[in-house]
């Protein structure tokens, strides 16, 4: 969250990623705080839930959040990002 306090730092991180470790399917112009969205879209949310359950069974040791709670926390984090004004 430190980068969100510094517009230049935030933009340099996006620029670095898009230049040196670019993923072809990622549109880096949507990574501005007011447009970023890392919440899975509704049409494929069930696929994420199934994958998360498999992870809970074989990769996550100890307690883990129920999927709905995890999505709620991710949604809250997205809201924090979107409230940042540069």
C-alpha positions in Angstrom: 0.0 0.0 0.0 3.0 2.3 0.3 3.1 2.7 -3.5 -0.4 4.0 -3.4 0.8 7.0 -1.4 3.3 8.0 -4.1 1.9 8.5 -7.6 5.3 8.4 -9.2 6.3 5.2 -7.5 3.0 3.6 -8.4 3.4 4.6 -12.1 7.0 3.4 -12.2 6.0 0.0 -10.9 3.3 -0.3 -13.6 5.8 0.9 -16.2 8.5 -1.6 -15.1 6.0 -4.5 -15.1 4.7 -3.6 -18.6 8.2 -3.3 -19.9 10.3 -6.0 -18.3 7.8 -8.7 -17.2 4.9 -8.0 -19.4 2.1 -10.6 -19.8 0.5 -10.4 -23.2 -3.1 -10.8 -22.0 -2.8 -8.0 -19.4 -3.9 -4.5 -20.2 -1.6 -2.4 -17.9 -3.6 0.8 -18.7 -6.3 -0.6 -16.4 -4.0 -0.8 -13.4 -4.7 2.8 -12.3 -6.2 2.8 -8.9 -9.6 4.0 -10.0 -9.9 1.2 -12.6 -8.0 -1.7 -11.2 -10.0 -4.8 -10.6 -8.6 -8.0 -9.2 -12.0 -9.4 -8.1 -12.9 -12.4 -10.3 -15.8 -11.6 -12.6 -19.2 -13.2 -11.8 -19.3 -15.5 -14.9 -16.2 -17.4 -13.7 -16.4 -16.9 -10.0 -17.5 -20.5 -9.5 -14.3 -21.7 -11.2 -12.2 -19.7 -8.8 -14.2 -21.1 -5.9 -13.6 -24.7 -7.0 -9.9 -24.0 -7.5 -9.7 -22.4 -4.0 -11.3 -25.4 -2.4 -8.7 -27.6 -4.1 -6.0 -25.3 -2.8 -7.5 -25.5 0.7 -7.4 -29.3 0.6 -3.9 -29.7 -0.7 -1.9 -26.5 -0.5 -3.2 -24.3 2.4 -2.3 -25.7 5.8 -4.2 -24.7 8.9 -7.1 -22.4 8.9 -8.2 -20.5 5.8 -11.0 -18.2 5.0 -14.2 -19.4 3.5 -14.3 -18.4 -0.2 -17.1 -15.8 0.3 -15.1 -14.1 3.1 -11.9 -14.1 0.9 -13.9 -12.5 -2.0 -15.3 -9.9 0.5 -11.8 -9.0 1.6 -10.5 -8.8 -1.9 -13.5 -6.5 -2.8 -12.7 -4.3 0.2 -9.1 -4.0 -0.9 -10.3 -3.1 -4.4 -12.4 -0.3 -2.8 -9.3 1.0 -1.0 -7.4 1.1 -4.3 -10.3 2.8 -6.1 -10.5 5.5 -3.4 -6.9 6.6 -4.0 -6.8 10.0 -5.7 -3.5 11.0 -7.4 
